[in-house]
Amino acid sequence: MDPENAHRLAIATLGTISRYPSILRVLNFPRTSKLGKEVFGLHFPNPIGLAAGFDKNGVALPAWEALGFGFVEVGTITAKPQPGNPRPRIFRIPELEAVINRLGFNNEGAAAVGERLAALKNSQRWPKIPVGINVGKTKIVPLDKAAADYVESFRNLKTLGDYFVLNVSSPNTPGLRKLQEGSLIRELFGQIQAENPGKPLLVKIAPDLTFEQIEEILALASEHRLAGIVATNTTIDHQMVPFAKNQEGGLSGKPLNGRSLEILRHIRKVSSLPVISVGGIMSTDDAKARFDAGAELIQLYTGLIYRGPGFLRDIITSL
């Protein structure tokens, strides 16, 4: 199938299943207390989560819990609804177990997603696992207004998420990665924290930053009392896929594994902030390597596409 049509079908199916507790009970993966852990003040029944970008609009939270995930991250959500970039915008590279996407934060907007999550929270179907909310910049908003745009999203959602992630690292919104630079990210952290009722706040960084740039972000994250780091987003370095080097978008999957692990190890050397490690986790050995390198939690995305839900269960069993 076309990759985006396959994705939509998967989300639609899981969204439907999420409305039927009897089906969720059939799916339900047995849980063990052995893998439970406390991170930034939250209890995670296991340390494997669903990365942002898969369930952008938060339509299938009960199903993700039933499949065995220890947490799920909704989004990326922007203040205003937007369709994203023109199709086609997802490209599989099966021989490398990789994906290139240039979706561009397609989502229903913070108000609509907030209404959906609030309705779910008021029902009996809200999951017992932590739910993170990932927020980003609306495409048409200029960089000098970006902090206010993030704040607008946060105000609509701040009572609903268990933790929040500022996505300043997607390569698919023009200029967004400039928000990783000193004065802009300082302003963003300050304005969000001024609105924050006490929820854990994290920032998601790109794999294409230098170690010096990462250390600057870590220093500002500590200064503004962020709870942790999500490392990493997709990469714009397509040298590992030369036949697709002119294909615009973020590369994920196996080619990203080495760089994402390298950045995790560097963060652990220079900072005590908790890290959610994501990017290129395609095997149980990859997952173990992230925990061995000091990740508190990990997230799956492309590994789930190529391995299916059984991959999550393989990791849990191996741990």
BALOBA-1460 file (C-alpha; in Angstrom, 3 decimals):
// residues 319
<rec num="1" residu="m" x="0.000" y="0.000" z="0.000"/>
<rec num="2" residu="d" x="0.932" y="3.638" z="-0.307"/>
<rec num="3" residu="p" x="2.753" y="4.405" z="2.990"/>
<rec num="4" residu="e" x="0.441" y="7.214" z="4.057"/>
<rec num="5" residu="n" x="-2.701" y="5.239" z="3.198"/>
<rec num="6" residu="a" x="-1.340" y="2.323" z="5.242"/>
<rec num="7" residu="h" x="-0.687" y="4.655" z="8.153"/>
<rec num="8" residu="r" x="-4.192" y="6.126" z="7.973"/>
<rec num="9" residu="l" x="-5.733" y="2.665" z="7.855"/>
<rec num="10" residu="a" x="-3.748" y="1.575" z="10.911"/>
<rec num="11" residu="i" x="-4.754" y="4.660" z="12.900"/>
<rec num="12" residu="a" x="-8.411" y="4.369" z="11.830"/>
<rec num="13" residu="t" x="-8.493" y="0.698" z="12.844"/>
<rec num="14" residu="l" x="-6.882" y="1.354" z="16.225"/>
<rec num="15" residu="g" x="-9.175" y="4.345" z="16.767"/>
<rec num="16" residu="t" x="-12.219" y="2.131" z="16.188"/>
<rec num="17" residu="i" x="-10.864" y="-0.597" z="18.462"/>
<rec num="18" residu="s" x="-10.280" y="2.018" z="21.163"/>
<rec num="19" residu="r" x="-14.029" y="2.538" z="21.476"/>
<rec num="20" residu="y" x="-14.725" y="-1.117" z="22.337"/>
<rec num="21" residu="p" x="-13.416" y="-2.323" z="25.726"/>
<rec num="22" residu="s" x="-14.278" y="-5.945" z="24.888"/>
<rec num="23" residu="i" x="-11.888" y="-5.906" z="21.918"/>
<rec num="24" residu="l" x="-9.220" y="-4.113" z="23.955"/>
<rec num="25" residu="r" x="-9.377" y="-6.913" z="26.529"/>
<rec num="26" residu="v" x="-8.625" y="-9.444" z="23.785"/>
<rec num="27" residu="l" x="-5.617" y="-7.395" z="22.645"/>
<rec num="28" residu="n" x="-4.385" y="-6.750" z="26.155"/>
<rec num="29" residu="f" x="-0.732" y="-7.692" z="26.624"/>
<rec num="30" residu="p" x="0.093" y="-9.130" z="30.072"/>
<rec num="31" residu="r" x="1.988" y="-6.582" z="32.155"/>
<rec num="32" residu="t" x="4.746" y="-7.144" z="34.654"/>
<rec num="33" residu="s" x="5.690" y="-4.908" z="37.549"/>
<rec num="34" residu="k" x="9.364" y="-5.819" z="36.995"/>
<rec num="35" residu="l" x="9.824" y="-3.130" z="34.340"/>
<rec num="36" residu="g" x="7.985" y="-0.313" z="36.113"/>
<rec num="37" residu="k" x="9.985" y="2.837" z="36.860"/>
<rec num="38" residu="e" x="9.590" y="6.425" z="38.055"/>
<rec num="39" residu="v" x="10.842" y="9.152" z="35.709"/>
<rec num="40" residu="f" x="10.307" y="12.920" z="36.178"/>
<rec num="41" residu="g" x="7.690" y="12.211" z="38.832"/>
<rec num="42" residu="l" x="5.568" y="9.843" z="36.728"/>
<rec num="43" residu="h" x="5.142" y="6.068" z="36.960"/>
<rec num="44" residu="f" x="5.812" y="4.164" z="33.737"/>
<rec num="45" residu="p" x="4.638" y="0.505" z="33.821"/>
<rec num="46" residu="n" x="7.379" y="-0.237" z="31.294"/>
<rec num="47" residu="p" x="9.953" y="2.042" z="29.644"/>
<rec num="48" residu="i" x="8.917" y="1.570" z="25.993"/>
<rec num="49" residu="g" x="6.752" y="4.278" z="24.459"/>
<rec num="50" residu="l" x="5.170" y="5.257" z="21.163"/>
<rec num="51" residu="a" x="6.992" y="8.223" z="19.626"/>
<rec num="52" residu="a" x="5.236" y="11.391" z="18.545"/>
<rec num="53" residu="g" x="4.171" y="11.483" z="14.916"/>
<rec num="54" residu="f" x="2.360" y="8.155" z="14.830"/>
<rec num="55" residu="d" x="-0.907" y="9.151" z="16.535"/>
<rec num="56" residu="k" x="-0.803" y="12.868" z="15.808"/>
<rec num="57" residu="n" x="-4.379" y="13.617" z="16.852"/>
<rec num="58" residu="g" x="-4.679" y="11.276" z="19.827"/>
<rec num="59" residu="v" x="-7.378" y="9.026" z="18.381"/>
<rec num="60" residu="a" x="-6.191" y="5.614" z="19.637"/>
<rec num="61" residu="l" x="-4.802" y="5.983" z="23.158"/>
<rec num="62" residu="p" x="-6.641" y="2.984" z="24.693"/>
<rec num="63" residu="a" x="-5.397" y="0.724" z="21.876"/>
<rec num="64" residu="w" x="-1.753" y="1.718" z="22.394"/>
<rec num="65" residu="e" x="-2.081" y="0.819" z="26.060"/>
<rec num="66" residu="a" x="-3.699" y="-2.520" z="25.189"/>
<rec num="67" residu="l" x="-0.858" y="-3.347" z="22.784"/>
<rec num="68" residu="g" x="1.576" y="-3.062" z="25.688"/>
<rec num="69" residu="f" x="3.153" y="0.387" z="25.435"/>
<rec num="70" residu="g" x="4.338" y="1.871" z="28.730"/>
<rec num="71" residu="f" x="3.524" y="5.389" z="27.552"/>
<rec num="72" residu="v" x="2.392" y="7.208" z="24.416"/>
<rec num="73" residu="e" x="3.215" y="10.629" z="22.997"/>
<rec num="74" residu="v" x="0.502" y="12.436" z="21.018"/>
<rec num="75" residu="g" x="1.277" y="14.981" z="18.320"/>
<rec num="76" residu="t" x="3.013" y="16.966" z="17.026"/>
<rec num="77" residu="i" x="0.141" y="19.412" z="17.636"/>
<rec num="78" residu="t" x="0.115" y="23.032" z="16.478"/>
<rec num="79" residu="a" x="-2.003" y="25.948" z="17.683"/>
<rec num="80" residu="k" x="-3.949" y="26.051" z="14.417"/>
<rec num="81" residu="p" x="-5.056" y="23.082" z="12.293"/>
<rec num="82" residu="q" x="-2.944" y="22.526" z="9.191"/>
<rec num="83" residu="p" x="-2.893" y="19.987" z="6.352"/>
<rec num="84" residu="g" x="0.884" y="19.575" z="6.204"/>
<rec num="85" residu="n" x="2.955" y="19.342" z="3.057"/>
<rec num="86" residu="p" x="1.683" y="18.071" z="-0.326"/>
<rec num="87" residu="r" x="1.533" y="14.324" z="-0.960"/>
<rec num="88" residu="p" x="3.390" y="12.079" z="-1.541"/>
<rec num="89" residu="r" x="5.261" y="12.803" z="1.677"/>
<rec num="90" residu="i" x="6.181" y="9.408" z="3.182"/>
<rec num="91" residu="f" x="8.713" y="7.149" z="1.452"/>
<rec num="92" residu="r" x="9.737" y="3.682" z="2.618"/>
<rec num="93" residu="i" x="13.257" y="2.363" z="1.950"/>
<rec num="94" residu="p" x="12.778" y="-1.332" z="2.874"/>
<rec num="95" residu="e" x="16.284" y="-2.451" z="1.930"/>
<rec num="96" residu="l" x="17.671" y="-0.094" z="4.604"/>
<rec num="97" residu="e" x="14.732" y="-0.426" z="7.032"/>
<rec num="98" residu="a" x="14.293" y="3.327" z="6.776"/>
<rec num="99" residu="v" x="11.613" y="5.927" z="6.115"/>
<rec num="100" residu="i" x="11.824" y="9.476" z="4.791"/>
<rec num="101" residu="n" x="8.894" y="11.712" z="5.688"/>
<rec num="102" residu="r" x="8.053" y="15.337" z="5.065"/>
<rec num="103" residu="l" x="4.583" y="15.402" z="6.598"/>
<rec num="104" residu="g" x="4.930" y="18.909" z="8.033"/>
<rec num="105" residu="f" x="2.946" y="18.752" z="11.301"/>
<rec num="106" residu="n" x="-0.375" y="17.780" z="9.689"/>
<rec num="107" residu="n" x="-2.879" y="17.802" z="12.574"/>
<rec num="108" residu="e" x="-6.320" y="18.999" z="13.652"/>
<rec num="109" residu="g" x="-5.007" y="21.816" z="15.858"/>
<rec num="110" residu="a" x="-4.750" y="22.230" z="19.614"/>
<rec num="111" residu="a" x="-8.397" y="23.145" z="20.229"/>
<rec num="112" residu="a" x="-9.832" y="20.124" z="18.398"/>
<rec num="113" residu="v" x="-7.308" y="17.658" z="19.829"/>
<rec num="114" residu="g" x="-7.876" y="19.157" z="23.277"/>
<rec num="115" residu="e" x="-11.619" y="18.537" z="22.984"/>
<rec num="116" residu="r" x="-11.027" y="14.919" z="21.962"/>
<rec num="117" residu="l" x="-8.606" y="14.263" z="24.805"/>
<rec num="118" residu="a" x="-10.872" y="15.980" z="27.336"/>
<rec num="119" residu="a" x="-13.819" y="13.806" z="26.266"/>
<rec num="120" residu="l" x="-11.683" y="10.691" z="26.585"/>
<rec num="121" residu="k" x="-10.419" y="11.791" z="29.982"/>
<rec num="122" residu="n" x="-13.998" y="12.261" z="31.202"/>
<rec num="123" residu="s" x="-14.900" y="8.757" z="30.031"/>
<rec num="124" residu="q" x="-13.897" y="5.409" z="31.475"/>
<rec num="125" residu="r" x="-11.436" y="4.769" z="28.636"/>
<rec num="126" residu="w" x="-8.529" y="7.079" z="29.498"/>
<rec num="127" residu="p" x="-5.370" y="4.919" z="29.614"/>
<rec num="128" residu="k" x="-3.534" y="4.192" z="32.854"/>
<rec num="129" residu="i" x="-0.174" y="4.789" z="31.172"/>
<rec num="130" residu="p" x="1.404" y="8.279" z="30.964"/>
<rec num="131" residu="v" x="0.284" y="10.356" z="27.993"/>
<rec num="132" residu="g" x="2.732" y="12.908" z="26.634"/>
<rec num="133" residu="i" x="1.750" y="15.767" z="24.340"/>
<rec num="134" residu="n" x="4.202" y="17.021" z="21.732"/>
<rec num="135" residu="v" x="3.678" y="20.599" z="20.499"/>
<rec num="136" residu="g" x="5.217" y="22.437" z="17.562"/>
<rec num="137" residu="k" x="5.075" y="25.695" z="15.614"/>
<rec num="138" residu="t" x="2.264" y="26.516" z="13.207"/>
<rec num="139" residu="k" x="3.867" y="26.773" z="9.758"/>
<rec num="140" residu="i" x="2.622" y="30.283" z="8.889"/>
<rec num="141" residu="v" x="3.745" y="31.802" z="12.204"/>
<rec num="142" residu="p" x="7.062" y="33.713" z="11.916"/>
<rec num="143" residu="l" x="9.941" y="32.697" z="14.162"/>
<rec num="144" residu="d" x="9.763" y="35.875" z="16.243"/>
<rec num="145" residu="k" x="6.177" y="34.920" z="17.179"/>
<rec num="146" residu="a" x="6.914" y="31.241" z="17.719"/>
<rec num="147" residu="a" x="6.975" y="31.302" z="21.530"/>
<rec num="148" residu="a" x="3.473" y="32.819" z="21.669"/>
<rec num="149" residu="d" x="2.274" y="30.177" z="19.195"/>
<rec num="150" residu="y" x="3.609" y="27.355" z="21.407"/>
<rec num="151" residu="v" x="2.017" y="28.993" z="24.443"/>
<rec num="152" residu="e" x="-1.370" y="29.026" z="22.684"/>
<rec num="153" residu="s" x="-1.149" y="25.276" z="22.103"/>
<rec num="154" residu="f" x="0.033" y="24.661" z="25.647"/>
<rec num="155" residu="r" x="-2.887" y="26.615" z="27.137"/>
<rec num="156" residu="n" x="-5.363" y="24.413" z="25.268"/>
<rec num="157" residu="l" x="-3.685" y="21.192" z="26.368"/>
<rec num="158" residu="k" x="-1.888" y="21.762" z="29.682"/>
<rec num="159" residu="t" x="-4.496" y="20.026" z="31.849"/>
<rec num="160" residu="l" x="-4.594" y="16.939" z="29.621"/>
<rec num="161" residu="g" x="-1.040" y="15.655" z="29.196"/>
<rec num="162" residu="d" x="1.050" y="13.959" z="31.863"/>
<rec num="163" residu="y" x="4.174" y="15.482" z="30.311"/>
<rec num="164" residu="f" x="4.865" y="17.869" z="27.410"/>
<rec num="165" residu="v" x="7.511" y="17.990" z="24.698"/>
<rec num="166" residu="l" x="8.556" y="21.088" z="22.744"/>
<rec num="167" residu="n" x="9.338" y="19.967" z="19.199"/>
<rec num="168" residu="v" x="11.924" y="22.428" z="17.867"/>
<rec num="169" residu="s" x="13.712" y="19.901" z="15.679"/>
<rec num="170" residu="s" x="11.462" y="18.669" z="12.869"/>
<rec num="171" residu="p" x="13.098" y="19.311" z="9.483"/>
<rec num="172" residu="n" x="9.723" y="19.593" z="7.752"/>
<rec num="173" residu="t" x="8.582" y="23.039" z="8.937"/>
<rec num="174" residu="p" x="10.703" y="25.773" z="7.305"/>
<rec num="175" residu="g" x="13.006" y="27.501" z="9.793"/>
<rec num="176" residu="l" x="11.821" y="25.478" z="12.790"/>
<rec num="177" residu="r" x="15.273" y="24.196" z="13.701"/>
<rec num="178" residu="k" x="16.460" y="27.778" z="14.224"/>
<rec num="179" residu="l" x="14.457" y="27.596" z="17.466"/>
<rec num="180" residu="q" x="17.233" y="25.386" z="18.819"/>
<rec num="181" residu="e" x="19.493" y="28.452" z="18.886"/>
<rec num="182" residu="g" x="20.263" y="30.460" z="22.046"/>
<rec num="183" residu="s" x="17.951" y="33.481" z="22.347"/>
<rec num="184" residu="l" x="14.977" y="31.873" z="20.607"/>
<rec num="185" residu="i" x="14.982" y="28.699" z="22.681"/>
<rec num="186" residu="r" x="15.589" y="30.686" z="25.869"/>
<rec num="187" residu="e" x="12.468" y="32.752" z="25.147"/>
<rec num="188" residu="l" x="10.459" y="29.623" z="24.354"/>
<rec num="189" residu="f" x="11.451" y="27.840" z="27.560"/>
<rec num="190" residu="g" x="10.725" y="30.931" z="29.643"/>
<rec num="191" residu="q" x="7.277" y="31.630" z="28.206"/>
<rec num="192" residu="i" x="6.095" y="28.023" z="28.428"/>
<rec num="193" residu="q" x="7.339" y="27.599" z="31.992"/>
<rec num="194" residu="a" x="5.534" y="30.810" z="32.974"/>
<rec num="195" residu="e" x="2.278" y="29.063" z="31.907"/>
<rec num="196" residu="n" x="3.181" y="25.639" z="33.269"/>
<rec num="197" residu="p" x="1.068" y="24.369" z="36.192"/>
<rec num="198" residu="g" x="3.848" y="21.948" z="37.118"/>
<rec num="199" residu="k" x="3.800" y="19.388" z="34.325"/>
<rec num="200" residu="p" x="7.143" y="17.818" z="33.287"/>
<rec num="201" residu="l" x="8.419" y="19.746" z="30.248"/>
<rec num="202" residu="l" x="10.938" y="18.262" z="27.794"/>
<rec num="203" residu="v" x="12.547" y="19.417" z="24.559"/>
<rec num="204" residu="k" x="13.101" y="17.259" z="21.465"/>
<rec num="205" residu="i" x="16.396" y="17.857" z="19.684"/>
<rec num="206" residu="a" x="17.749" y="17.078" z="16.217"/>
<rec num="207" residu="p" x="20.472" y="14.502" z="15.528"/>
<rec num="208" residu="d" x="22.212" y="17.008" z="13.258"/>
<rec num="209" residu="l" x="23.328" y="19.335" z="16.070"/>
<rec num="210" residu="t" x="26.964" y="19.507" z="17.105"/>
<rec num="211" residu="f" x="27.891" y="18.417" z="20.621"/>
<rec num="212" residu="e" x="28.533" y="22.079" z="21.474"/>
<rec num="213" residu="q" x="25.018" y="23.046" z="20.368"/>
<rec num="214" residu="i" x="23.556" y="20.182" z="22.380"/>
<rec num="215" residu="e" x="25.445" y="21.316" z="25.470"/>
<rec num="216" residu="e" x="24.056" y="24.854" z="25.066"/>
<rec num="217" residu="i" x="20.510" y="23.457" z="24.944"/>
<rec num="218" residu="l" x="21.189" y="21.254" z="27.959"/>
<rec num="219" residu="a" x="22.443" y="24.267" z="29.933"/>
<rec num="220" residu="l" x="19.317" y="26.267" z="29.077"/>
<rec num="221" residu="a" x="17.106" y="23.255" z="29.847"/>
<rec num="222" residu="s" x="18.653" y="23.047" z="33.310"/>
<rec num="223" residu="e" x="18.383" y="26.809" z="33.816"/>
<rec num="224" residu="h" x="14.669" y="26.734" z="33.002"/>
<rec num="225" residu="r" x="14.078" y="23.549" z="35.001"/>
<rec num="226" residu="l" x="13.033" y="21.305" z="32.157"/>
<rec num="227" residu="a" x="12.382" y="17.706" z="33.187"/>
<rec num="228" residu="g" x="14.310" y="15.996" z="30.394"/>
<rec num="229" residu="i" x="15.395" y="15.641" z="26.771"/>
<rec num="230" residu="v" x="13.971" y="13.645" z="23.871"/>
<rec num="231" residu="a" x="16.872" y="12.611" z="21.618"/>
<rec num="232" residu="t" x="16.508" y="12.489" z="18.696"/>
<rec num="233" residu="n" x="14.240" y="13.598" z="15.885"/>
<rec num="234" residu="t" x="14.751" y="12.550" z="12.248"/>
<rec num="235" residu="t" x="17.897" y="13.553" z="10.357"/>
<rec num="236" residu="i" x="18.387" y="15.655" z="7.236"/>
<rec num="237" residu="d" x="21.662" y="13.824" z="6.544"/>
<rec num="238" residu="h" x="20.839" y="11.465" z="3.673"/>
<rec num="239" residu="q" x="24.424" y="10.402" z="2.927"/>
<rec num="240" residu="m" x="23.554" y="6.910" z="4.157"/>
<rec num="241" residu="v" x="20.896" y="6.640" z="1.437"/>
<rec num="242" residu="p" x="22.692" y="8.130" z="-1.602"/>
<rec num="243" residu="f" x="19.997" y="7.011" z="-4.041"/>
<rec num="244" residu="a" x="17.536" y="9.160" z="-2.072"/>
<rec num="245" residu="k" x="19.835" y="12.050" z="-1.169"/>
<rec num="246" residu="n" x="17.722" y="14.518" z="-3.163"/>
<rec num="247" residu="q" x="14.512" y="13.393" z="-1.473"/>
<rec num="248" residu="e" x="13.523" y="16.111" z="0.994"/>
<rec num="249" residu="g" x="12.386" y="15.179" z="4.487"/>
<rec num="250" residu="g" x="13.534" y="13.598" z="7.728"/>
<rec num="251" residu="l" x="15.217" y="10.200" z="7.615"/>
<rec num="252" residu="s" x="14.346" y="7.669" z="10.325"/>
<rec num="253" residu="g" x="14.987" y="4.002" z="10.952"/>
<rec num="254" residu="k" x="18.143" y="1.900" z="10.917"/>
<rec num="255" residu="p" x="20.465" y="4.509" z="9.330"/>
<rec num="256" residu="l" x="19.773" y="6.846" z="12.287"/>
<rec num="257" residu="n" x="20.650" y="4.294" z="14.962"/>
<rec num="258" residu="g" x="24.343" y="5.084" z="15.320"/>
<rec num="259" residu="r" x="23.994" y="8.859" z="15.520"/>
<rec num="260" residu="s" x="21.080" y="8.726" z="17.955"/>
<rec num="261" residu="l" x="23.028" y="6.383" z="20.248"/>
<rec num="262" residu="e" x="26.124" y="8.614" z="19.970"/>
<rec num="263" residu="i" x="24.122" y="11.658" z="21.063"/>
<rec num="264" residu="l" x="22.586" y="9.753" z="23.976"/>
<rec num="265" residu="r" x="26.039" y="8.769" z="25.200"/>
<rec num="266" residu="h" x="27.265" y="12.355" z="24.948"/>
<rec num="267" residu="i" x="24.280" y="13.717" z="26.868"/>
<rec num="268" residu="r" x="24.900" y="11.186" z="29.610"/>
<rec num="269" residu="k" x="28.517" y="12.358" z="29.873"/>
<rec num="270" residu="v" x="27.632" y="16.030" z="30.381"/>
<rec num="271" residu="s" x="24.145" y="16.101" z="31.949"/>
<rec num="272" residu="s" x="22.021" y="14.348" z="34.535"/>
<rec num="273" residu="l" x="18.727" y="15.260" z="32.821"/>
<rec num="274" residu="p" x="16.588" y="12.198" z="32.038"/>
<rec num="275" residu="v" x="16.641" y="11.165" z="28.376"/>
<rec num="276" residu="i" x="13.920" y="9.583" z="26.259"/>
<rec num="277" residu="s" x="15.953" y="7.946" z="23.494"/>
<rec num="278" residu="v" x="14.369" y="7.566" z="20.064"/>
<rec num="279" residu="g" x="15.693" y="7.060" z="16.555"/>
<rec num="280" residu="g" x="16.756" y="3.890" z="14.778"/>
<rec num="281" residu="i" x="15.693" y="1.343" z="17.402"/>
<rec num="282" residu="m" x="15.064" y="-1.626" z="15.114"/>
<rec num="283" residu="s" x="15.959" y="-4.666" z="17.250"/>
<rec num="284" residu="t" x="15.923" y="-5.864" z="20.845"/>
<rec num="285" residu="d" x="19.700" y="-5.364" z="20.913"/>
<rec num="286" residu="d" x="19.209" y="-1.734" z="19.835"/>
<rec num="287" residu="a" x="16.752" y="-1.241" z="22.701"/>
<rec num="288" residu="k" x="19.118" y="-2.803" z="25.240"/>
<rec num="289" residu="a" x="21.974" y="-0.616" z="23.962"/>
<rec num="290" residu="r" x="19.938" y="2.522" z="24.715"/>
<rec num="291" residu="f" x="19.291" y="1.449" z="28.297"/>
<rec num="292" residu="d" x="22.920" y="0.410" z="28.713"/>
<rec num="293" residu="a" x="23.928" y="3.889" z="27.506"/>
<rec num="294" residu="g" x="21.756" y="5.550" z="30.144"/>
<rec num="295" residu="a" x="18.355" y="6.181" z="28.581"/>
<rec num="296" residu="e" x="15.565" y="6.239" z="31.146"/>
<rec num="297" residu="l" x="12.923" y="5.562" z="28.478"/>
<rec num="298" residu="i" x="12.858" y="4.711" z="24.772"/>
<rec num="299" residu="q" x="10.336" y="5.296" z="21.996"/>
<rec num="300" residu="l" x="9.497" y="3.369" z="18.819"/>
<rec num="301" residu="y" x="8.335" y="4.644" z="15.451"/>
<rec num="302" residu="t" x="9.985" y="3.215" z="12.334"/>
<rec num="303" residu="g" x="10.738" y="-0.051" z="14.145"/>
<rec num="304" residu="l" x="6.995" y="-0.415" z="14.711"/>
<rec num="305" residu="i" x="6.343" y="0.156" z="10.984"/>
<rec num="306" residu="y" x="8.743" y="-2.594" z="9.912"/>
<rec num="307" residu="r" x="8.321" y="-5.032" z="12.813"/>
<rec num="308" residu="g" x="4.699" y="-4.543" z="13.837"/>
<rec num="309" residu="p" x="3.263" y="-4.646" z="17.387"/>
<rec num="310" residu="g" x="5.116" y="-7.899" z="18.074"/>
<rec num="311" residu="f" x="8.343" y="-5.886" z="18.162"/>
<rec num="312" residu="l" x="7.216" y="-4.101" z="21.328"/>
<rec num="313" residu="r" x="6.462" y="-7.435" z="22.960"/>
<rec num="314" residu="d" x="9.835" y="-8.844" z="21.897"/>
<rec num="315" residu="i" x="11.592" y="-5.930" z="23.632"/>
<rec num="316" residu="i" x="9.538" y="-6.354" z="26.792"/>
<rec num="317" residu="t" x="10.274" y="-10.078" z="26.875"/>
<rec num="318" residu="s" x="14.003" y="-9.535" z="26.282"/>
<rec num="319" residu="l" x="14.168" y="-6.985" z="29.101"/>
